[in-house]
């Protein structure tokens, strides 16, 4: 049995994802984070109702090239929470405060799902913090999802979450298990009413932005194309044969696309932005 088979969360540097991190106080919330790799700073933002363990494949691909910062959002994983409802602007404000607290003046930003949505708000509201932006399975507006997403979200409860996600959330929350149904409720309400970024909001984001989705993603392809048209530096990548969980299904391909984009190699102007 290989070391990876013995420890599926093993990282290239021999550390284990989810162990040995630190805490910082952000807006009154004790927030857990880890840092892995070396090089230019990269802020990696996870999806909703998961823990940072979900980012293992992305961390393995990115940390040989970047110093990857991994905060767990309020209410998720090992981070505490506050009573107010969750929202993408709140998450973005937390991310900006986190960067300030740990001394990150500017970073490349990669966000998956909810992490991408909050990253869009961060790039719009605090453009000086974002060098470039890569969005995985991210919609800019609540109307950009396929019908399946709305059907799943409407009926979502703590009990309906995948068993692995429930186990990780329950194992690590400092708030006690009674907190988790409330977390699901506030995130579900957020999903059904946001994000709400319009074309003019995206047009204000000057950072080069990659919109990456799977062939069978929860984000509609026409919506992703509209995002790229509105973003001044927008690029589109569609990964064949994967769903919203592409980083788990074909991590080697997702990482290759991300690294190519993040390297800031010159690219041809997109016809989508020439209309």
Backbone bond lengths (Angstrom), bond angles and torsions (degrees), N, CA, C in turn:
res aa  C-N    CA-C-N  psi(-1)  N-CA   C-N-CA  omega(-1)  CA-C   N-CA-C  phi
1 X - - - 1.462 - - 1.531 109.29 -
2 X 1.341 116.37 130.87 1.457 120.68 -179.44 1.518 110.88 -76.46
3 X 1.350 115.22 166.10 1.462 119.84 178.87 1.522 110.99 -62.27
4 X 1.357 116.48 -36.82 1.464 119.67 179.82 1.516 111.04 -67.21
5 X 1.340 116.72 -37.56 1.466 119.90 177.54 1.524 110.37 -66.95
6 X 1.323 117.45 -35.85 1.457 121.04 177.77 1.527 111.04 -70.82
7 X 1.331 116.25 -35.22 1.463 121.28 -177.83 1.522 108.61 -136.00
8 X 1.340 118.83 91.38 1.465 121.83 -175.79 1.520 113.94 -65.80
9 X 1.328 118.41 -10.34 1.463 121.78 178.78 1.526 111.85 -103.19
10 X 1.320 116.91 13.45 1.459 121.36 177.72 1.526 110.23 -65.97
11 X 1.328 116.49 138.20 1.459 122.74 179.21 1.528 110.23 -105.56
12 X 1.350 117.56 163.19 1.470 119.73 -178.43 1.522 114.55 -57.78
13 X 1.332 118.17 -23.55 1.468 120.01 -179.79 1.522 112.72 -90.11
14 X 1.329 116.98 7.34 1.454 120.88 178.67 1.514 114.49 88.02
15 X 1.346 117.51 -7.11 1.458 120.21 176.58 1.525 110.13 -81.76
16 X 1.317 116.15 166.66 1.454 122.25 177.81 1.521 109.40 -110.88
17 X 1.322 116.74 124.83 1.458 120.48 178.67 1.527 109.64 -62.24
18 X 1.334 115.35 132.48 1.457 120.21 -179.47 1.509 113.65 97.18
19 X 1.343 116.36 3.55 1.463 120.27 179.38 1.528 109.96 -130.92
20 X 1.311 115.81 142.15 1.456 120.35 171.44 1.512 116.02 79.03
21 X 1.322 117.81 19.60 1.458 120.45 177.56 1.515 112.52 -80.31
22 X 1.333 115.00 -172.13 1.455 121.67 -179.38 1.523 109.90 -128.48
23 X 1.336 115.03 173.19 1.459 121.15 179.58 1.519 110.15 -123.41
24 X 1.332 114.70 148.78 1.455 121.51 174.46 1.532 107.28 -142.00
25 X 1.322 115.72 146.27 1.464 120.57 -179.55 1.526 109.23 -85.63
26 X 1.334 117.17 120.76 1.461 123.01 -179.81 1.525 109.04 -126.15
27 X 1.320 116.37 112.52 1.474 121.25 178.57 1.531 111.34 52.55
28 X 1.310 116.17 41.37 1.457 120.73 179.18 1.512 114.58 79.85
29 X 1.340 117.55 5.52 1.463 121.67 -177.74 1.529 109.40 -113.31
30 X 1.313 116.24 123.80 1.472 120.87 176.64 1.529 108.24 -72.59
31 X 1.326 115.08 111.32 1.458 121.73 -168.34 1.523 110.83 -112.26
32 X 1.326 115.85 128.59 1.463 122.35 179.76 1.522 110.50 -88.21
33 X 1.337 116.15 142.52 1.466 119.33 175.31 1.520 109.87 -152.58
34 X 1.324 114.24 160.00 1.459 122.19 174.13 1.517 109.24 -131.79
35 X 1.321 116.04 158.61 1.462 122.97 177.03 1.519 107.61 -132.35
36 X 1.339 116.48 130.59 1.462 121.25 -179.33 1.524 109.98 -138.75
37 X 1.315 116.84 145.39 1.450 122.08 175.34 1.518 112.43 89.81
38 X 1.332 115.00 -174.09 1.456 120.90 -179.96 1.523 108.85 -146.18
39 X 1.324 115.02 157.71 1.460 120.51 -179.26 1.511 110.86 121.19
40 X 1.328 116.48 -156.02 1.456 121.26 177.63 1.528 109.86 -60.56
41 X 1.349 117.14 147.91 1.464 118.39 179.73 1.525 112.42 -73.27
42 X 1.323 115.06 139.83 1.462 122.51 177.17 1.523 108.03 -135.79
43 X 1.304 116.58 125.52 1.463 122.58 177.46 1.518 108.40 -95.24
44 X 1.330 116.91 119.34 1.465 122.62 -177.41 1.526 108.68 -110.80
45 X 1.333 115.71 120.88 1.465 122.44 -170.98 1.520 110.36 -115.12
46 X 1.318 116.59 125.27 1.456 122.61 -173.10 1.530 111.55 -83.85
47 X 1.331 114.91 170.46 1.452 122.15 177.77 1.518 112.40 -77.01
48 X 1.320 115.32 -171.20 1.458 121.05 -177.08 1.514 113.01 -91.61
49 X 1.325 115.68 146.96 1.469 123.91 175.58 1.535 111.84 59.70
50 X 1.335 115.29 36.80 1.464 121.59 174.30 1.517 108.00 -136.47
51 X 1.317 116.15 178.88 1.463 122.62 173.86 1.526 108.25 -115.53
52 X 1.318 117.43 173.36 1.459 119.15 -175.75 1.528 112.73 -66.78
53 X 1.334 117.52 -13.15 1.461 119.53 175.21 1.531 111.55 -58.74
54 X 1.331 116.99 -26.60 1.464 120.92 -179.98 1.527 112.34 -64.14
55 X 1.330 117.38 -17.68 1.459 122.20 -176.07 1.528 113.33 -94.19
56 X 1.319 117.64 8.91 1.461 120.87 -172.17 1.526 112.66 -53.33
57 X 1.326 117.87 -48.63 1.472 119.66 -176.64 1.512 111.41 -64.84
58 X 1.324 117.71 -36.82 1.461 120.76 178.50 1.525 111.17 -69.16
59 X 1.322 116.82 -41.93 1.467 120.33 178.87 1.528 109.80 -61.31
60 X 1.329 116.90 -43.61 1.469 120.19 -179.79 1.522 111.46 -60.70
61 X 1.329 117.28 -36.62 1.448 120.36 -179.50 1.515 114.32 -78.23
62 X 1.339 117.28 -30.46 1.457 121.39 -172.90 1.524 113.59 -93.68
63 X 1.336 118.19 -32.66 1.466 119.60 -171.08 1.525 114.63 -68.11
64 X 1.348 120.88 -23.02 1.459 117.74 174.01 1.537 113.00 -67.93
65 X 1.326 116.92 -13.21 1.463 121.23 -175.15 1.536 113.40 -117.88
66 X 1.328 116.61 -20.66 1.465 121.16 -174.25 1.527 110.25 -139.86
67 X 1.317 114.65 158.23 1.463 120.65 169.90 1.523 106.16 -88.25
68 X 1.314 116.92 107.34 1.460 122.84 -168.79 1.526 110.14 -96.36
69 X 1.330 114.98 121.62 1.465 122.29 178.27 1.520 108.81 -100.47
70 X 1.337 116.33 130.46 1.461 122.25 -171.58 1.529 111.18 -128.80
71 X 1.315 119.01 87.51 1.465 119.40 174.30 1.524 111.19 -85.74
72 X 1.325 116.61 143.59 1.462 121.09 170.31 1.530 107.92 -94.21
73 X 1.328 115.79 125.50 1.462 119.82 -176.14 1.521 112.75 -63.93
74 X 1.314 114.42 160.82 1.462 120.19 176.87 1.531 110.67 -51.15
75 X 1.315 115.18 136.42 1.457 121.18 178.68 1.510 115.19 82.05
76 X 1.324 118.02 -15.02 1.449 122.55 -175.97 1.531 110.50 -105.60
77 X 1.315 115.43 143.70 1.459 119.86 174.80 1.510 112.65 58.17
78 X 1.316 115.73 -125.77 1.458 122.23 -173.78 1.520 112.93 -92.92
79 X 1.327 117.32 -1.47 1.465 121.28 -179.48 1.518 111.43 -84.83
80 X 1.323 114.92 148.97 1.464 120.73 178.14 1.528 109.73 -77.31
81 X 1.322 116.43 -171.81 1.464 120.99 -177.57 1.520 108.72 -146.63
82 X 1.317 115.55 170.55 1.465 122.75 173.46 1.520 108.28 -128.74
83 X 1.328 118.25 162.90 1.462 120.30 -172.73 1.530 115.65 -68.10
84 X 1.350 118.55 -23.22 1.458 118.13 -173.09 1.524 111.82 -66.68
85 X 1.343 117.03 152.74 1.468 120.62 178.20 1.520 111.06 -59.59
86 X 1.313 115.31 149.10 1.455 120.10 177.87 1.524 109.70 -80.83
87 X 1.336 115.41 150.55 1.464 121.31 176.71 1.513 108.81 -156.62
88 X 1.318 116.81 158.73 1.456 119.76 178.41 1.523 112.44 -65.77
89 X 1.344 120.29 -40.82 1.471 118.22 174.70 1.527 112.75 -59.82
90 X 1.341 117.30 -37.13 1.462 120.26 177.07 1.527 110.29 -64.88
91 X 1.323 117.07 -45.24 1.462 120.81 177.57 1.534 110.91 -59.69
92 X 1.344 116.45 -42.16 1.463 120.16 -179.13 1.520 110.88 -64.86
93 X 1.331 116.78 -40.40 1.468 120.20 177.13 1.526 110.15 -63.45
94 X 1.324 117.19 -39.31 1.467 120.74 176.19 1.524 110.77 -62.46
95 X 1.337 117.03 -42.32 1.467 120.09 -179.55 1.526 110.95 -63.60
96 X 1.332 116.59 -41.34 1.469 119.98 177.94 1.522 110.66 -64.09
97 X 1.330 116.47 -42.07 1.465 120.20 178.67 1.524 111.26 -66.23
98 X 1.321 116.88 -36.22 1.466 120.57 176.56 1.516 110.15 -62.29
99 X 1.326 116.90 -47.18 1.463 120.32 -179.58 1.531 110.30 -59.15
100 X 1.302 116.20 -42.57 1.464 119.69 179.69 1.531 110.43 -64.63
101 X 1.332 116.49 -41.58 1.461 120.86 -175.94 1.522 112.36 -65.76
102 X 1.344 116.90 -34.50 1.463 119.27 -177.00 1.534 112.25 -98.95
103 X 1.314 116.65 4.05 1.456 120.43 174.81 1.512 115.50 83.80
104 X 1.333 117.50 25.70 1.459 121.49 176.48 1.528 109.11 -92.63
105 X 1.314 116.33 104.42 1.460 119.61 -179.91 1.525 112.61 -77.79
106 X 1.318 115.54 -27.51 1.464 121.39 -178.17 1.519 107.59 -164.25
107 X 1.331 117.05 144.30 1.458 119.85 -178.76 1.519 110.01 -154.48
108 X 1.325 114.98 155.46 1.454 119.86 164.40 1.522 106.52 -71.02
109 X 1.322 117.28 144.83 1.462 120.80 -175.57 1.525 109.46 -127.03
110 X 1.330 116.00 128.80 1.462 122.59 174.72 1.524 107.32 -122.62
111 X 1.327 116.52 126.64 1.457 120.44 179.58 1.512 111.42 -130.96
112 X 1.313 115.47 136.93 1.471 121.16 178.59 1.532 107.94 -108.57
113 X 1.333 117.27 125.74 1.454 123.28 174.98 1.535 110.22 59.26
114 X 1.324 119.18 -117.78 1.465 120.93 177.67 1.528 111.76 -57.01
115 X 1.335 116.67 -33.67 1.450 120.09 177.70 1.516 111.80 -62.34
116 X 1.329 116.94 -35.58 1.442 120.66 176.82 1.517 112.53 -71.19
117 X 1.338 116.63 -39.09 1.462 119.88 179.44 1.524 110.97 -63.12
118 X 1.328 117.07 -45.51 1.464 118.56 178.96 1.525 110.51 -66.83
119 X 1.345 116.81 -31.76 1.459 120.25 178.01 1.519 111.50 -64.31
120 X 1.323 118.06 -35.44 1.463 121.08 176.10 1.524 110.74 -62.70
121 X 1.333 116.68 -44.20 1.468 119.94 177.16 1.526 110.47 -63.87
122 X 1.321 116.71 -39.41 1.464 120.53 178.67 1.527 110.32 -62.01
123 X 1.341 117.02 -44.92 1.461 120.73 -178.61 1.523 111.33 -67.40
124 X 1.315 117.15 -33.71 1.464 119.83 177.75 1.524 111.54 -71.76
125 X 1.339 116.25 -45.50 1.465 120.49 -171.72 1.522 113.57 -86.81
126 X 1.346 116.93 -29.40 1.467 120.72 -178.35 1.534 109.30 -131.96
127 X 1.319 117.64 64.50 1.467 120.35 -173.53 1.519 114.18 -60.41
128 X 1.340 116.93 -25.36 1.462 119.49 -178.75 1.521 112.58 -67.87
129 X 1.338 116.91 -16.06 1.462 120.91 -177.56 1.527 113.40 -88.42
130 X 1.326 117.05 -16.70 1.466 121.55 -168.45 1.525 110.56 -112.60
131 X 1.335 115.93 114.63 1.450 119.98 177.34 1.515 112.55 -78.03
132 X 1.315 116.53 -47.76 1.458 122.87 171.56 1.519 107.17 -153.42
133 X 1.323 115.53 169.14 1.460 120.25 -167.30 1.527 109.19 -139.37
134 X 1.327 116.87 127.15 1.460 121.60 174.82 1.525 108.44 -121.20
135 X 1.313 116.15 124.75 1.461 122.86 -175.25 1.524 109.23 -113.74
136 X 1.313 117.41 125.08 1.459 122.60 179.93 1.530 108.35 -110.93
137 X 1.328 117.36 117.20 1.457 120.88 177.27 1.511 112.89 58.15
138 X 1.324 116.38 48.01 1.464 121.59 -172.57 1.517 111.06 -121.46
139 X 1.315 116.84 132.69 1.463 122.60 171.53 1.518 108.83 -101.96
140 X 1.331 115.99 147.94 1.457 120.94 175.98 1.514 111.91 -88.37
141 X 1.329 115.76 -20.41 1.468 120.52 -177.51 1.517 109.11 -139.25
142 X 1.320 116.01 149.00 1.458 121.58 -177.43 1.534 111.63 -60.17
143 X 1.315 117.58 -22.96 1.461 120.42 179.43 1.525 112.79 -79.82
144 X 1.321 117.57 -1.66 1.452 120.50 -174.58 1.518 115.56 -89.26
145 X 1.336 117.95 2.89 1.461 120.76 -178.32 1.529 111.72 -93.62
146 X 1.312 116.03 158.26 1.462 121.12 173.68 1.529 108.92 -74.78
147 X 1.343 116.12 161.83 1.471 120.59 -177.20 1.521 111.93 -59.10
148 X 1.328 117.01 -33.74 1.464 120.59 -179.16 1.522 111.44 -56.30
149 X 1.334 116.30 -38.30 1.461 120.17 -179.45 1.522 110.76 -61.45
150 X 1.330 116.87 -47.55 1.465 120.01 -177.93 1.529 111.05 -64.17
151 X 1.319 116.82 -39.54 1.458 119.90 179.43 1.518 111.10 -63.74
152 X 1.337 116.70 -41.02 1.461 120.36 178.43 1.523 110.75 -67.67
153 X 1.341 116.35 -43.65 1.458 119.85 -176.29 1.521 112.19 -65.83
154 X 1.315 116.91 -40.88 1.469 120.15 -177.43 1.521 112.24 -60.15
155 X 1.317 116.11 -35.40 1.473 120.04 -175.97 1.521 112.96 -99.61
156 X 1.324 117.22 8.28 1.456 119.91 -173.14 1.526 112.30 -73.93
157 X 1.308 115.85 132.83 1.464 123.54 174.02 1.527 107.89 -135.55
158 X 1.301 115.72 171.03 1.466 119.81 175.62 1.522 110.70 -55.38
159 X 1.326 117.11 -42.16 1.456 121.17 -176.84 1.525 112.63 -69.00
160 X 1.334 117.64 -24.01 1.462 120.15 -176.88 1.524 113.34 -87.49
161 X 1.337 118.19 -6.08 1.457 120.14 177.49 1.533 109.98 -66.47
162 X 1.330 117.64 152.20 1.471 119.17 174.82 1.519 111.00 -54.94
163 X 1.320 115.55 142.43 1.466 120.67 -174.89 1.528 112.22 -57.33
164 X 1.337 117.31 -39.14 1.464 119.89 -178.57 1.529 110.97 -64.45
165 X 1.346 116.76 -40.72 1.464 120.07 178.71 1.522 110.91 -65.87
166 X 1.332 116.70 -41.28 1.473 120.14 178.23 1.522 110.66 -61.20
167 X 1.330 116.32 -43.05 1.465 120.22 -178.20 1.525 111.50 -63.35
168 X 1.342 117.02 -44.25 1.461 120.01 -179.23 1.521 111.59 -67.97
169 X 1.331 117.36 -43.31 1.462 120.28 178.85 1.531 110.36 -62.56
170 X 1.333 116.86 -45.01 1.462 120.63 -178.43 1.525 111.63 -67.37
171 X 1.334 116.56 -33.39 1.466 120.04 -176.99 1.518 112.40 -71.61
172 X 1.328 117.81 -26.06 1.459 119.50 -169.67 1.523 115.16 -115.18
173 X 1.328 119.16 -15.63 1.453 119.01 -175.19 1.532 112.09 -62.60
174 X 1.339 117.44 131.90 1.465 119.80 175.26 1.527 112.15 -83.84
175 X 1.337 116.23 -2.76 1.468 121.34 -173.88 1.524 112.60 -91.95
176 X 1.336 116.91 -8.42 1.450 120.53 -176.07 1.521 110.73 89.59
177 X 1.318 117.86 152.17 1.471 121.46 -175.32 1.521 113.63 -60.02
178 X 1.328 117.55 -24.95 1.469 119.38 179.97 1.525 112.33 -66.90
179 X 1.336 116.77 -16.93 1.468 120.93 179.00 1.522 112.35 -73.63
180 X 1.310 118.53 -28.43 1.452 121.47 -166.55 1.528 114.53 -69.68
181 X 1.337 121.43 -40.94 1.468 118.50 174.45 1.530 112.43 -59.70
182 X 1.323 117.21 -35.48 1.466 120.06 177.03 1.516 110.87 -66.99
183 X 1.339 117.63 -38.41 1.455 121.21 176.91 1.525 110.32 -60.91
184 X 1.326 116.86 -45.93 1.462 120.10 179.30 1.525 110.27 -60.64
185 X 1.317 117.69 -42.16 1.468 121.05 -178.96 1.523 111.87 -61.69
186 X 1.331 117.18 -45.56 1.467 118.97 -176.85 1.526 111.35 -71.68
187 X 1.336 117.81 -34.95 1.464 120.01 176.98 1.524 110.32 -70.12
188 X 1.331 117.40 -40.66 1.471 120.10 177.38 1.526 110.49 -59.58
189 X 1.323 117.86 -45.27 1.462 120.68 179.03 1.530 110.98 -61.53
190 X 1.322 116.64 -38.20 1.463 121.07 177.72 1.526 110.54 -64.49
191 X 1.329 117.26 -43.64 1.462 120.85 -179.38 1.523 112.09 -62.91
192 X 1.323 117.28 -35.17 1.462 120.46 -176.02 1.521 112.89 -80.45
193 X 1.323 117.92 -8.99 1.466 119.99 -176.88 1.533 114.36 -127.51
194 X 1.314 118.15 -1.63 1.464 121.19 -175.83 1.530 108.74 -159.80
195 X 1.356 116.19 168.29 1.466 130.99 8.84 1.526 112.06 -73.63
196 X 1.315 115.97 169.80 1.463 121.28 -176.32 1.520 112.18 -135.52
197 X 1.302 117.00 41.24 1.457 121.18 179.47 1.530 109.83 -84.50
198 X 1.332 115.86 131.07 1.454 122.09 -179.42 1.528 110.10 -100.72
199 X 1.333 116.07 175.63 1.459 120.50 -178.30 1.520 111.19 -57.39
200 X 1.332 116.94 -38.63 1.468 118.98 -179.92 1.530 112.31 -67.26
201 X 1.339 116.97 -30.21 1.468 119.75 175.17 1.526 110.38 -67.13
202 X 1.332 115.92 -45.00 1.463 120.01 179.89 1.521 111.15 -66.16
203 X 1.335 116.82 -34.62 1.463 120.36 179.90 1.521 112.05 -64.20
204 X 1.330 116.92 -21.24 1.471 121.00 179.61 1.523 112.43 -84.18
205 X 1.329 118.11 -6.71 1.464 121.96 -178.53 1.523 108.22 -90.87
206 X 1.326 116.60 106.63 1.459 121.34 -175.80 1.526 113.06 -87.23
207 X 1.305 118.19 -17.68 1.470 120.60 -178.45 1.530 109.79 -64.15
208 X 1.332 118.33 136.92 1.469 120.13 172.71 1.525 109.55 -53.55
209 X 1.327 116.11 132.64 1.462 120.29 -172.12 1.516 111.31 -133.06
210 X 1.319 115.94 125.75 1.457 122.51 174.73 1.521 109.08 -97.83
211 X 1.314 116.85 124.91 1.464 122.92 174.19 1.530 106.13 -103.66
212 X 1.320 116.77 108.70 1.463 122.95 -173.55 1.523 108.86 -117.63
213 X 1.303 116.80 125.08 1.457 119.06 176.39 1.515 110.21 -141.79
214 X 1.332 114.74 162.10 1.445 120.67 178.68 1.519 111.04 -84.74
215 X 1.307 115.22 158.59 1.456 120.38 178.73 1.531 111.24 -56.90
216 X 1.317 116.50 -33.44 1.468 121.10 -178.68 1.524 110.53 -116.51
217 X 1.310 115.96 42.08 1.461 121.62 -175.43 1.527 110.82 -74.14
218 X 1.333 114.79 169.71 1.467 121.27 173.59 1.520 111.83 -81.42
219 X 1.333 117.07 -10.65 1.458 122.67 176.54 1.530 108.33 -95.85
220 X 1.332 116.75 132.54 1.454 120.97 -179.77 1.530 110.97 -69.12
221 X 1.325 116.59 141.63 1.456 120.90 -179.98 1.520 111.24 -63.89
222 X 1.316 118.58 -39.78 1.463 119.86 179.88 1.526 111.08 -64.13
223 X 1.316 117.15 -34.01 1.473 120.25 176.43 1.527 110.34 -67.58
224 X 1.332 117.20 -42.32 1.464 120.41 178.05 1.527 110.41 -60.96
225 X 1.320 116.57 -40.06 1.465 119.88 177.72 1.525 111.33 -64.25
226 X 1.331 116.12 -39.95 1.466 119.44 177.08 1.525 111.09 -63.29
227 X 1.327 116.68 -38.40 1.460 120.22 177.17 1.528 110.59 -60.03
228 X 1.324 116.36 -46.62 1.457 120.81 -177.44 1.530 110.55 -64.67
229 X 1.320 116.94 -37.57 1.470 119.82 177.44 1.526 111.16 -62.81
230 X 1.330 116.23 -37.58 1.467 120.19 -175.69 1.516 112.54 -79.79
231 X 1.333 117.19 -29.95 1.464 121.18 -177.66 1.527 109.82 -77.64
232 X 1.328 119.21 125.62 1.468 120.66 -179.69 1.524 113.17 -57.36
233 X 1.316 117.79 -34.96 1.465 121.64 -179.93 1.505 112.01 -116.13
234 X 1.331 117.29 36.90 1.454 121.20 -174.01 1.518 114.22 -80.20
235 X 1.331 116.17 140.76 1.457 123.80 173.12 1.525 107.96 -132.55
236 X 1.326 116.57 148.93 1.461 121.38 -178.12 1.520 110.11 -119.64
237 X 1.340 115.59 135.90 1.463 121.65 172.69 1.521 108.24 -134.34
238 X 1.329 116.29 129.57 1.460 121.85 177.12 1.523 107.51 -116.85
239 X 1.319 115.64 121.05 1.465 121.16 -176.32 1.528 109.01 -92.38
240 X 1.322 117.68 120.39 1.469 119.87 -176.18 1.518 112.40 -68.65
241 X 1.322 114.00 144.10 1.458 120.68 169.07 1.510 116.82 75.07
242 X 1.356 118.54 9.78 1.459 119.31 -178.92 1.521 110.16 -121.65
243 X 1.321 114.80 163.40 1.455 122.95 179.84 1.534 109.13 -103.38
244 X 1.316 115.80 -157.26 1.462 121.43 175.48 1.524 111.60 -62.89
245 X 1.321 116.37 -16.56 1.464 121.91 -175.91 1.530 111.41 -103.87
246 X 1.332 115.98 35.45 1.452 121.18 -179.50 1.512 115.27 -52.33
247 X 1.361 119.80 -41.23 1.470 119.37 179.15 1.524 113.92 -61.07
248 X 1.339 117.14 -19.37 1.461 120.45 175.82 1.527 111.48 -93.98
249 X 1.337 116.63 -26.48 1.462 121.25 -174.03 1.531 112.23 -88.68
250 X 1.326 117.65 -44.08 1.465 121.84 177.75 1.530 109.15 -136.35
251 X 1.330 116.47 67.26 1.465 119.32 -174.52 1.517 113.34 -62.05
252 X 1.340 117.23 -35.67 1.463 119.84 -178.15 1.533 111.17 -62.58
253 X 1.335 117.15 -36.38 1.460 121.14 -179.10 1.529 110.66 -76.11
254 X 1.328 116.56 -43.29 1.472 120.32 177.51 1.525 110.08 -59.62
255 X 1.322 116.92 -46.08 1.467 120.30 -178.74 1.524 111.81 -64.70
256 X 1.323 117.46 -37.83 1.464 120.30 178.96 1.531 110.83 -63.12
257 X 1.333 116.85 -41.88 1.466 120.96 178.71 1.522 109.92 -66.09
258 X 1.324 116.90 -43.93 1.465 120.36 179.54 1.522 111.33 -61.19
259 X 1.320 116.91 -47.46 1.456 120.11 -177.12 1.522 111.36 -64.80
260 X 1.318 117.53 -37.22 1.457 120.22 176.87 1.525 110.47 -62.71
261 X 1.325 117.47 -44.39 1.461 120.96 178.98 1.523 111.35 -67.30
262 X 1.314 117.15 -45.87 1.465 120.78 -175.62 1.519 112.66 -67.20
263 X 1.335 117.00 -22.21 1.454 119.54 179.36 1.520 112.39 -71.30
264 X 1.328 116.96 -9.14 1.473 123.00 175.58 1.515 111.97 61.74
265 X 1.331 116.94 35.44 1.459 119.70 173.90 1.524 109.66 -67.97
266 X 1.324 118.42 145.95 1.470 119.99 178.60 1.525 110.57 -59.32
267 X 1.309 116.72 140.21 1.456 121.00 178.86 1.519 109.23 -130.75
268 X 1.314 115.46 157.69 1.460 119.74 178.44 1.516 109.86 -69.86
269 X 1.339 118.31 147.46 1.463 119.99 175.19 1.517 110.12 -59.20
270 X 1.309 116.11 139.54 1.454 120.64 179.61 1.525 110.76 -77.56
271 X 1.346 117.54 129.32 1.473 119.46 175.29 1.518 111.82 -57.53
272 X 1.349 116.44 -26.55 1.459 119.95 -178.98 1.516 111.22 -65.49
273 X 1.325 117.14 -23.96 1.461 120.61 179.92 1.529 112.67 -101.09
274 X 1.341 116.15 10.18 1.439 120.15 -179.01 1.517 112.63 -105.76
275 X 1.329 116.78 4.37 1.458 120.50 -177.45 1.521 110.31 -76.57
